[in-house]
């Protein structure tokens, strides 16, 4: 279908560009990933990240702690990685098992190595439009919109979902591009009033088929960030079959935003390397 935004192809283009840059600069950036516990989805995501890093020429270090480890030992490992000059990026895979203080763990990461852009300085600098590391999924969404020439200036953009990882950083990135942004969440009343007005609708809640065709206007651009398991299949937050008939552009799940997130992680690792080496 010609209105489908091919995140797989777009991510290949991005990854090729990054690999070329790494080769030309003769550098070997390094990413360290920490997983606590054995969440199956996290393991799949990490496998994808590892493959993409190694294909691009980024060294990948993986530490998997059991969920019985103490929070202090995780903190100690992060401090070790902070002090290791050969490590440029540190990523703690989320969600952490129950009982771990996510804020304390994430904010132990040196902000210049925080390739997820989740530490306080990176969050603050994003709001203030200073140079910083920005979360990979929102970056992937913005790259995809750019690659498909979707203009944002003055457009009504509705985000559904207010997570720290996706919805909140997207507000800032879209504002920087002069969009008019509304944000809906689980306590919003009549989400449809907002989604119906959207020229561009971005959905990131993790609720299968939440958005139906009656909730969008004709020619809308739809970005579906949701990844939900239904039996053996993966589906998004948007009813793809019915909305793809109405939308001017729409991302599929899988093969939409997911691959772009991984490509943007590579981009952030190279950016972190450059910040640390100038
Ligand atoms: N879990 C799901 N997405 C992400 C991500 O982008 N970063 C981290 N650290 N954990 C995740």
py3Dmol code that shows the C-alpha trace and the ligand (Angstrom):
import py3Dmol

protein = """\
ATOM      1  CA  UNK A   1       0.000   0.000   0.000  1.00  0.00           C
ATOM      2  CA  UNK A   2       1.455   3.353  -0.978  1.00  0.00           C
ATOM      3  CA  UNK A   3       0.332   5.224   2.147  1.00  0.00           C
ATOM      4  CA  UNK A   4       2.244   2.919   4.504  1.00  0.00           C
ATOM      5  CA  UNK A   5       5.351   4.424   6.102  1.00  0.00           C
ATOM      6  CA  UNK A   6       8.018   1.778   5.832  1.00  0.00           C
ATOM      7  CA  UNK A   7      10.020   2.058   9.051  1.00  0.00           C
ATOM      8  CA  UNK A   8      12.137  -0.911   8.123  1.00  0.00           C
ATOM      9  CA  UNK A   9      13.356   0.682   4.930  1.00  0.00           C
ATOM     10  CA  UNK A  10      13.760   4.116   6.537  1.00  0.00           C
ATOM     11  CA  UNK A  11      15.775   2.571   9.367  1.00  0.00           C
ATOM     12  CA  UNK A  12      18.043   0.775   6.873  1.00  0.00           C
ATOM     13  CA  UNK A  13      18.824   4.113   5.234  1.00  0.00           C
ATOM     14  CA  UNK A  14      19.592   5.654   8.634  1.00  0.00           C
ATOM     15  CA  UNK A  15      21.694   2.689   9.766  1.00  0.00           C
ATOM     16  CA  UNK A  16      23.690   2.728   6.523  1.00  0.00           C
ATOM     17  CA  UNK A  17      24.426   6.422   7.040  1.00  0.00           C
ATOM     18  CA  UNK A  18      25.594   5.783  10.607  1.00  0.00           C
ATOM     19  CA  UNK A  19      27.760   2.823   9.601  1.00  0.00           C
ATOM     20  CA  UNK A  20      29.380   4.921   6.865  1.00  0.00           C
ATOM     21  CA  UNK A  21      30.149   7.692   9.339  1.00  0.00           C
ATOM     22  CA  UNK A  22      31.674   5.261  11.848  1.00  0.00           C
ATOM     23  CA  UNK A  23      33.857   3.801   9.071  1.00  0.00           C
ATOM     24  CA  UNK A  24      34.926   7.169   7.700  1.00  0.00           C
ATOM     25  CA  UNK A  25      35.789   8.534  11.143  1.00  0.00           C
ATOM     26  CA  UNK A  26      37.649   5.315  12.024  1.00  0.00           C
ATOM     27  CA  UNK A  27      35.977   5.129  15.455  1.00  0.00           C
ATOM     28  CA  UNK A  28      34.598   2.256  17.535  1.00  0.00           C
ATOM     29  CA  UNK A  29      31.883   3.609  19.834  1.00  0.00           C
ATOM     30  CA  UNK A  30      30.746   1.282  22.614  1.00  0.00           C
ATOM     31  CA  UNK A  31      27.303   0.723  24.151  1.00  0.00           C
ATOM     32  CA  UNK A  32      26.761  -1.065  27.475  1.00  0.00           C
ATOM     33  CA  UNK A  33      23.295  -2.486  28.140  1.00  0.00           C
ATOM     34  CA  UNK A  34      22.074  -3.669  31.526  1.00  0.00           C
ATOM     35  CA  UNK A  35      19.061  -5.945  31.969  1.00  0.00           C
ATOM     36  CA  UNK A  36      17.769  -6.827  35.420  1.00  0.00           C
ATOM     37  CA  UNK A  37      15.638  -9.982  35.404  1.00  0.00           C
ATOM     38  CA  UNK A  38      14.503 -11.925  32.362  1.00  0.00           C
ATOM     39  CA  UNK A  39      11.550 -10.078  30.828  1.00  0.00           C
ATOM     40  CA  UNK A  40      10.975 -11.845  27.502  1.00  0.00           C
ATOM     41  CA  UNK A  41      10.085  -8.710  25.512  1.00  0.00           C
ATOM     42  CA  UNK A  42      13.169  -6.925  26.884  1.00  0.00           C
ATOM     43  CA  UNK A  43      15.365  -9.805  25.768  1.00  0.00           C
ATOM     44  CA  UNK A  44      13.985  -9.543  22.219  1.00  0.00           C
ATOM     45  CA  UNK A  45      14.559  -5.763  22.152  1.00  0.00           C
ATOM     46  CA  UNK A  46      18.113  -6.205  23.421  1.00  0.00           C
ATOM     47  CA  UNK A  47      18.861  -8.869  20.807  1.00  0.00           C
ATOM     48  CA  UNK A  48      17.738  -6.417  18.101  1.00  0.00           C
ATOM     49  CA  UNK A  49      19.869  -3.634  19.584  1.00  0.00           C
ATOM     50  CA  UNK A  50      22.925  -5.909  19.782  1.00  0.00           C
ATOM     51  CA  UNK A  51      22.638  -6.982  16.148  1.00  0.00           C
ATOM     52  CA  UNK A  52      22.153  -3.411  14.923  1.00  0.00           C
ATOM     53  CA  UNK A  53      25.137  -2.168  16.954  1.00  0.00           C
ATOM     54  CA  UNK A  54      27.467  -4.899  15.750  1.00  0.00           C
ATOM     55  CA  UNK A  55      26.357  -4.472  12.112  1.00  0.00           C
ATOM     56  CA  UNK A  56      27.157  -0.754  12.341  1.00  0.00           C
ATOM     57  CA  UNK A  57      30.563  -1.203  14.019  1.00  0.00           C
ATOM     58  CA  UNK A  58      29.488  -0.326  17.560  1.00  0.00           C
ATOM     59  CA  UNK A  59      30.862  -2.497  20.344  1.00  0.00           C
ATOM     60  CA  UNK A  60      28.094  -3.989  22.493  1.00  0.00           C
ATOM     61  CA  UNK A  61      28.559  -5.029  26.119  1.00  0.00           C
ATOM     62  CA  UNK A  62      25.667  -6.806  27.815  1.00  0.00           C
ATOM     63  CA  UNK A  63      25.199  -7.472  31.528  1.00  0.00           C
ATOM     64  CA  UNK A  64      22.186  -9.487  32.691  1.00  0.00           C
ATOM     65  CA  UNK A  65      21.614  -9.438  36.451  1.00  0.00           C
ATOM     66  CA  UNK A  66      19.106 -11.754  38.134  1.00  0.00           C
ATOM     67  CA  UNK A  67      16.106  -9.965  39.667  1.00  0.00           C
ATOM     68  CA  UNK A  68      17.414 -11.028  43.085  1.00  0.00           C
ATOM     69  CA  UNK A  69      20.376  -8.627  42.782  1.00  0.00           C
ATOM     70  CA  UNK A  70      20.424  -5.652  45.150  1.00  0.00           C
ATOM     71  CA  UNK A  71      19.777  -2.163  43.804  1.00  0.00           C
ATOM     72  CA  UNK A  72      23.153  -1.046  45.194  1.00  0.00           C
ATOM     73  CA  UNK A  73      25.019  -3.593  43.074  1.00  0.00           C
ATOM     74  CA  UNK A  74      23.258  -2.331  39.937  1.00  0.00           C
ATOM     75  CA  UNK A  75      24.254   1.213  40.934  1.00  0.00           C
ATOM     76  CA  UNK A  76      27.843   0.060  41.471  1.00  0.00           C
ATOM     77  CA  UNK A  77      27.941  -1.465  37.966  1.00  0.00           C
ATOM     78  CA  UNK A  78      26.642   1.761  36.419  1.00  0.00           C
ATOM     79  CA  UNK A  79      29.317   3.763  38.274  1.00  0.00           C
ATOM     80  CA  UNK A  80      31.959   1.399  36.910  1.00  0.00           C
ATOM     81  CA  UNK A  81      30.668   1.963  33.372  1.00  0.00           C
ATOM     82  CA  UNK A  82      30.545   5.750  33.979  1.00  0.00           C
ATOM     83  CA  UNK A  83      34.258   5.660  34.798  1.00  0.00           C
ATOM     84  CA  UNK A  84      35.212   3.411  31.890  1.00  0.00           C
ATOM     85  CA  UNK A  85      36.596   5.682  29.140  1.00  0.00           C
ATOM     86  CA  UNK A  86      35.973   2.981  26.539  1.00  0.00           C
ATOM     87  CA  UNK A  87      32.215   2.944  27.193  1.00  0.00           C
ATOM     88  CA  UNK A  88      30.299   5.738  25.429  1.00  0.00           C
ATOM     89  CA  UNK A  89      26.671   4.772  26.006  1.00  0.00           C
ATOM     90  CA  UNK A  90      24.861   3.167  28.949  1.00  0.00           C
ATOM     91  CA  UNK A  91      21.301   1.864  28.675  1.00  0.00           C
ATOM     92  CA  UNK A  92      19.327   0.238  31.479  1.00  0.00           C
ATOM     93  CA  UNK A  93      16.520  -1.709  29.830  1.00  0.00           C
ATOM     94  CA  UNK A  94      13.067  -0.857  31.198  1.00  0.00           C
ATOM     95  CA  UNK A  95      10.869  -1.895  32.858  1.00  0.00           C
ATOM     96  CA  UNK A  96      12.909  -2.825  35.915  1.00  0.00           C
ATOM     97  CA  UNK A  97      11.510  -5.596  38.146  1.00  0.00           C
ATOM     98  CA  UNK A  98       9.228  -4.546  41.014  1.00  0.00           C
ATOM     99  CA  UNK A  99      11.025  -2.988  43.971  1.00  0.00           C
ATOM    100  CA  UNK A 100      13.813  -1.271  42.013  1.00  0.00           C
ATOM    101  CA  UNK A 101      13.938   2.522  42.157  1.00  0.00           C
ATOM    102  CA  UNK A 102      13.956   3.423  38.465  1.00  0.00           C
ATOM    103  CA  UNK A 103      14.673   7.120  39.069  1.00  0.00           C
ATOM    104  CA  UNK A 104      17.667   6.404  41.288  1.00  0.00           C
ATOM    105  CA  UNK A 105      19.122   3.829  38.896  1.00  0.00           C
ATOM    106  CA  UNK A 106      18.631   5.874  35.711  1.00  0.00           C
ATOM    107  CA  UNK A 107      19.994   9.037  37.330  1.00  0.00           C
ATOM    108  CA  UNK A 108      23.192   7.267  38.292  1.00  0.00           C
ATOM    109  CA  UNK A 109      24.055   7.163  34.570  1.00  0.00           C
ATOM    110  CA  UNK A 110      26.472   9.923  33.539  1.00  0.00           C
ATOM    111  CA  UNK A 111      24.254  12.271  31.433  1.00  0.00           C
ATOM    112  CA  UNK A 112      26.825  12.300  28.599  1.00  0.00           C
ATOM    113  CA  UNK A 113      26.475   8.496  28.365  1.00  0.00           C
ATOM    114  CA  UNK A 114      22.683   8.482  28.801  1.00  0.00           C
ATOM    115  CA  UNK A 115      21.716   7.304  25.286  1.00  0.00           C
ATOM    116  CA  UNK A 116      18.078   6.928  26.389  1.00  0.00           C
ATOM    117  CA  UNK A 117      17.922  10.628  27.310  1.00  0.00           C
ATOM    118  CA  UNK A 118      16.152   9.900  30.584  1.00  0.00           C
ATOM    119  CA  UNK A 119      18.404  11.553  33.190  1.00  0.00           C
ATOM    120  CA  UNK A 120      17.360  14.880  34.740  1.00  0.00           C
ATOM    121  CA  UNK A 121      19.917  17.010  32.817  1.00  0.00           C
ATOM    122  CA  UNK A 122      18.883  15.538  29.461  1.00  0.00           C
ATOM    123  CA  UNK A 123      15.165  15.960  30.203  1.00  0.00           C
ATOM    124  CA  UNK A 124      15.742  19.571  31.302  1.00  0.00           C
ATOM    125  CA  UNK A 125      17.964  20.404  28.353  1.00  0.00           C
ATOM    126  CA  UNK A 126      15.386  19.019  25.930  1.00  0.00           C
ATOM    127  CA  UNK A 127      12.756  21.369  27.362  1.00  0.00           C
ATOM    128  CA  UNK A 128      15.180  24.312  27.176  1.00  0.00           C
ATOM    129  CA  UNK A 129      16.285  23.375  23.639  1.00  0.00           C
ATOM    130  CA  UNK A 130      19.929  22.907  24.615  1.00  0.00           C
ATOM    131  CA  UNK A 131      22.096  20.178  23.099  1.00  0.00           C
ATOM    132  CA  UNK A 132      21.276  16.862  24.786  1.00  0.00           C
ATOM    133  CA  UNK A 133      20.616  13.172  24.265  1.00  0.00           C
ATOM    134  CA  UNK A 134      16.953  12.593  23.354  1.00  0.00           C
ATOM    135  CA  UNK A 135      14.966   9.333  23.894  1.00  0.00           C
ATOM    136  CA  UNK A 136      15.264   7.032  20.878  1.00  0.00           C
ATOM    137  CA  UNK A 137      11.584   6.317  20.119  1.00  0.00           C
ATOM    138  CA  UNK A 138      10.533   9.991  19.895  1.00  0.00           C
ATOM    139  CA  UNK A 139      13.628  10.614  17.754  1.00  0.00           C
ATOM    140  CA  UNK A 140      12.572   7.721  15.532  1.00  0.00           C
ATOM    141  CA  UNK A 141       9.093   9.201  15.139  1.00  0.00           C
ATOM    142  CA  UNK A 142      10.571  12.571  14.143  1.00  0.00           C
ATOM    143  CA  UNK A 143      12.995  10.958  11.665  1.00  0.00           C
ATOM    144  CA  UNK A 144      10.153   9.026  10.056  1.00  0.00           C
ATOM    145  CA  UNK A 145       8.029  12.188   9.679  1.00  0.00           C
ATOM    146  CA  UNK A 146      11.053  13.928   8.150  1.00  0.00           C
ATOM    147  CA  UNK A 147      11.787  11.102   5.730  1.00  0.00           C
ATOM    148  CA  UNK A 148       8.166  11.149   4.528  1.00  0.00           C
ATOM    149  CA  UNK A 149       8.205  14.958   4.184  1.00  0.00           C
ATOM    150  CA  UNK A 150       5.402  15.511   6.707  1.00  0.00           C
ATOM    151  CA  UNK A 151       5.404  19.206   7.573  1.00  0.00           C
ATOM    152  CA  UNK A 152       4.683  20.115  11.188  1.00  0.00           C
ATOM    153  CA  UNK A 153       4.602  23.899  11.274  1.00  0.00           C
ATOM    154  CA  UNK A 154       1.176  25.032  12.496  1.00  0.00           C
ATOM    155  CA  UNK A 155      -0.242  21.503  12.297  1.00  0.00           C
ATOM    156  CA  UNK A 156      -2.511  19.992  14.952  1.00  0.00           C
ATOM    157  CA  UNK A 157      -0.643  17.067  16.431  1.00  0.00           C
ATOM    158  CA  UNK A 158      -2.395  14.885  18.983  1.00  0.00           C
ATOM    159  CA  UNK A 159      -0.314  12.525  21.119  1.00  0.00           C
ATOM    160  CA  UNK A 160      -2.144   9.767  22.965  1.00  0.00           C
ATOM    161  CA  UNK A 161       0.019   8.562  25.883  1.00  0.00           C
ATOM    162  CA  UNK A 162       2.080  10.586  28.366  1.00  0.00           C
ATOM    163  CA  UNK A 163       5.016   8.296  29.171  1.00  0.00           C
ATOM    164  CA  UNK A 164       8.453   9.652  30.051  1.00  0.00           C
ATOM    165  CA  UNK A 165       9.935   7.519  27.272  1.00  0.00           C
ATOM    166  CA  UNK A 166       7.643   8.605  24.404  1.00  0.00           C
ATOM    167  CA  UNK A 167       4.744  11.037  24.965  1.00  0.00           C
ATOM    168  CA  UNK A 168       6.452  13.674  27.097  1.00  0.00           C
ATOM    169  CA  UNK A 169       9.654  14.063  25.026  1.00  0.00           C
ATOM    170  CA  UNK A 170       7.557  14.132  21.838  1.00  0.00           C
ATOM    171  CA  UNK A 171       5.739  17.234  23.112  1.00  0.00           C
ATOM    172  CA  UNK A 172       9.044  19.113  23.158  1.00  0.00           C
ATOM    173  CA  UNK A 173      10.315  17.830  19.802  1.00  0.00           C
ATOM    174  CA  UNK A 174       7.026  18.732  18.104  1.00  0.00           C
ATOM    175  CA  UNK A 175       6.898  22.180  19.731  1.00  0.00           C
ATOM    176  CA  UNK A 176      10.436  22.805  18.457  1.00  0.00           C
ATOM    177  CA  UNK A 177       9.062  22.191  14.966  1.00  0.00           C
ATOM    178  CA  UNK A 178       6.210  24.682  15.520  1.00  0.00           C
ATOM    179  CA  UNK A 179       3.364  22.159  15.781  1.00  0.00           C
ATOM    180  CA  UNK A 180       0.291  22.766  17.955  1.00  0.00           C
ATOM    181  CA  UNK A 181       0.380  19.854  20.377  1.00  0.00           C
ATOM    182  CA  UNK A 182      -2.379  18.256  22.444  1.00  0.00           C
ATOM    183  CA  UNK A 183      -1.776  15.280  24.697  1.00  0.00           C
ATOM    184  CA  UNK A 184      -4.370  12.725  25.822  1.00  0.00           C
ATOM    185  CA  UNK A 185      -4.011  10.060  28.500  1.00  0.00           C
ATOM    186  CA  UNK A 186      -5.949   7.542  30.543  1.00  0.00           C
ATOM    187  CA  UNK A 187      -7.846  10.221  32.471  1.00  0.00           C
ATOM    188  CA  UNK A 188      -8.738  12.318  29.430  1.00  0.00           C
ATOM    189  CA  UNK A 189     -12.447  12.723  28.798  1.00  0.00           C
ATOM    190  CA  UNK A 190     -13.618  12.185  25.204  1.00  0.00           C
ATOM    191  CA  UNK A 191     -10.259  11.463  23.579  1.00  0.00           C
ATOM    192  CA  UNK A 192     -12.101  11.469  20.271  1.00  0.00           C
ATOM    193  CA  UNK A 193     -12.661  15.244  20.498  1.00  0.00           C
ATOM    194  CA  UNK A 194      -8.888  15.650  20.278  1.00  0.00           C
ATOM    195  CA  UNK A 195      -7.940  12.817  17.908  1.00  0.00           C
ATOM    196  CA  UNK A 196     -10.600  13.988  15.407  1.00  0.00           C
ATOM    197  CA  UNK A 197      -8.916  17.396  15.161  1.00  0.00           C
ATOM    198  CA  UNK A 198      -5.472  15.958  14.540  1.00  0.00           C
ATOM    199  CA  UNK A 199      -3.617  16.418  11.268  1.00  0.00           C
ATOM    200  CA  UNK A 200      -1.058  14.073  12.767  1.00  0.00           C
ATOM    201  CA  UNK A 201      -1.962  11.481  15.394  1.00  0.00           C
ATOM    202  CA  UNK A 202       0.721   9.721  17.444  1.00  0.00           C
ATOM    203  CA  UNK A 203      -0.428   6.873  19.674  1.00  0.00           C
ATOM    204  CA  UNK A 204       1.769   5.323  22.373  1.00  0.00           C
ATOM    205  CA  UNK A 205      -0.270   3.687  25.105  1.00  0.00           C
ATOM    206  CA  UNK A 206       0.070  -0.087  24.717  1.00  0.00           C
ATOM    207  CA  UNK A 207      -3.655  -0.665  24.298  1.00  0.00           C
ATOM    208  CA  UNK A 208      -4.494  -2.824  21.249  1.00  0.00           C
ATOM    209  CA  UNK A 209      -6.925  -1.300  18.728  1.00  0.00           C
ATOM    210  CA  UNK A 210      -7.661   1.740  20.920  1.00  0.00           C
ATOM    211  CA  UNK A 211      -7.994   4.076  17.930  1.00  0.00           C
ATOM    212  CA  UNK A 212     -10.838   3.303  15.536  1.00  0.00           C
ATOM    213  CA  UNK A 213     -11.780   4.912  12.223  1.00  0.00           C
ATOM    214  CA  UNK A 214     -14.500   7.111  13.719  1.00  0.00           C
ATOM    215  CA  UNK A 215     -11.816   8.829  15.848  1.00  0.00           C
ATOM    216  CA  UNK A 216      -9.747  10.272  12.991  1.00  0.00           C
ATOM    217  CA  UNK A 217     -10.327  12.688  10.159  1.00  0.00           C
ATOM    218  CA  UNK A 218      -9.723  12.025   6.480  1.00  0.00           C
ATOM    219  CA  UNK A 219      -6.099  12.280   5.289  1.00  0.00           C
ATOM    220  CA  UNK A 220      -4.694  12.090   8.815  1.00  0.00           C
ATOM    221  CA  UNK A 221      -1.062  10.980   9.298  1.00  0.00           C
ATOM    222  CA  UNK A 222      -0.990   8.200  11.899  1.00  0.00           C
ATOM    223  CA  UNK A 223       2.066   7.068  13.833  1.00  0.00           C
ATOM    224  CA  UNK A 224       1.421   3.929  15.883  1.00  0.00           C
ATOM    225  CA  UNK A 225       4.042   3.427  18.602  1.00  0.00           C
ATOM    226  CA  UNK A 226       2.148   0.615  20.349  1.00  0.00           C
ATOM    227  CA  UNK A 227       3.473  -2.932  20.347  1.00  0.00           C
ATOM    228  CA  UNK A 228       0.967  -5.431  21.747  1.00  0.00           C
ATOM    229  CA  UNK A 229       1.057  -9.189  21.655  1.00  0.00           C
ATOM    230  CA  UNK A 230      -2.108 -10.860  20.424  1.00  0.00           C
ATOM    231  CA  UNK A 231      -1.564 -14.597  20.365  1.00  0.00           C
ATOM    232  CA  UNK A 232       1.609 -14.974  18.353  1.00  0.00           C
ATOM    233  CA  UNK A 233       1.096 -11.753  16.417  1.00  0.00           C
ATOM    234  CA  UNK A 234       2.200  -8.195  17.215  1.00  0.00           C
ATOM    235  CA  UNK A 235      -0.377  -5.453  16.777  1.00  0.00           C
ATOM    236  CA  UNK A 236      -0.406  -1.720  17.411  1.00  0.00           C
ATOM    237  CA  UNK A 237      -2.691   0.669  19.285  1.00  0.00           C
ATOM    238  CA  UNK A 238      -4.451   1.626  16.063  1.00  0.00           C
ATOM    239  CA  UNK A 239      -6.962  -0.401  14.014  1.00  0.00           C
ATOM    240  CA  UNK A 240      -4.675  -0.508  11.006  1.00  0.00           C
ATOM    241  CA  UNK A 241      -7.014  -2.130   8.481  1.00  0.00           C
ATOM    242  CA  UNK A 242      -9.812   0.406   8.795  1.00  0.00           C
ATOM    243  CA  UNK A 243      -7.728   3.522   9.422  1.00  0.00           C
ATOM    244  CA  UNK A 244      -5.279   2.846   6.585  1.00  0.00           C
ATOM    245  CA  UNK A 245      -8.208   3.391   4.208  1.00  0.00           C
ATOM    246  CA  UNK A 246      -8.729   6.901   5.608  1.00  0.00           C
ATOM    247  CA  UNK A 247      -5.179   8.023   6.394  1.00  0.00           C
ATOM    248  CA  UNK A 248      -2.806   9.775   4.016  1.00  0.00           C
ATOM    249  CA  UNK A 249       0.097   8.044   5.774  1.00  0.00           C
ATOM    250  CA  UNK A 250       0.216   5.373   8.477  1.00  0.00           C
ATOM    251  CA  UNK A 251       2.880   3.250  10.162  1.00  0.00           C
ATOM    252  CA  UNK A 252       2.422  -0.525  10.368  1.00  0.00           C
ATOM    253  CA  UNK A 253       3.131  -2.655  13.449  1.00  0.00           C
ATOM    254  CA  UNK A 254       5.568  -4.325  13.223  1.00  0.00           C
ATOM    255  CA  UNK A 255       7.845  -2.539  10.761  1.00  0.00           C
ATOM    256  CA  UNK A 256       6.980   1.065  11.621  1.00  0.00           C
ATOM    257  CA  UNK A 257       8.414   2.947  14.592  1.00  0.00           C
ATOM    258  CA  UNK A 258      10.167  -0.098  16.145  1.00  0.00           C
ATOM    259  CA  UNK A 259      13.065  -0.306  13.672  1.00  0.00           C
ATOM    260  CA  UNK A 260      13.449   3.489  13.787  1.00  0.00           C
ATOM    261  CA  UNK A 261      13.964   3.332  17.562  1.00  0.00           C
ATOM    262  CA  UNK A 262      16.895   0.975  17.111  1.00  0.00           C
ATOM    263  CA  UNK A 263      18.437   3.127  14.359  1.00  0.00           C
ATOM    264  CA  UNK A 264      18.138   6.198  16.590  1.00  0.00           C
ATOM    265  CA  UNK A 265      19.862   4.358  19.422  1.00  0.00           C
ATOM    266  CA  UNK A 266      22.875   3.923  17.122  1.00  0.00           C
ATOM    267  CA  UNK A 267      22.678   7.620  16.295  1.00  0.00           C
ATOM    268  CA  UNK A 268      22.670   8.479  20.005  1.00  0.00           C
ATOM    269  CA  UNK A 269      25.669   6.244  20.728  1.00  0.00           C
ATOM    270  CA  UNK A 270      27.669   8.031  18.013  1.00  0.00           C
ATOM    271  CA  UNK A 271      26.469  11.415  19.341  1.00  0.00           C
ATOM    272  CA  UNK A 272      27.526  10.424  22.877  1.00  0.00           C
ATOM    273  CA  UNK A 273      30.934   9.367  21.526  1.00  0.00           C
ATOM    274  CA  UNK A 274      31.345  12.740  19.839  1.00  0.00           C
ATOM    275  CA  UNK A 275      30.285  14.716  22.929  1.00  0.00           C
ATOM    276  CA  UNK A 276      32.839  12.783  24.986  1.00  0.00           C
ATOM    277  CA  UNK A 277      35.672  13.167  22.493  1.00  0.00           C
ATOM    278  CA  UNK A 278      35.613  16.821  21.520  1.00  0.00           C
TER     279      UNK A 278
END
"""
ligand_1 = """\
11
LIG
N 11.843 -0.460 27.147
C 11.060 -0.215 26.064
N 11.591 0.762 25.300
C 12.719 1.138 25.896
C 13.722 2.126 25.567
O 13.667 2.855 24.567
N 14.747 2.211 26.446
C 14.825 1.445 27.566
N 15.872 1.628 28.368
N 13.937 0.546 27.885
C 12.891 0.387 27.055
"""
view = py3Dmol.view(width=600, height=400)
view.addModel(protein, "pdb")
view.setStyle({"model": 0}, {"cartoon": {"style": "trace"}})
view.addModel(ligand_1, "xyz")
view.setStyle({"model": 1}, {"stick": {}})
view.zoomTo()
view.show()
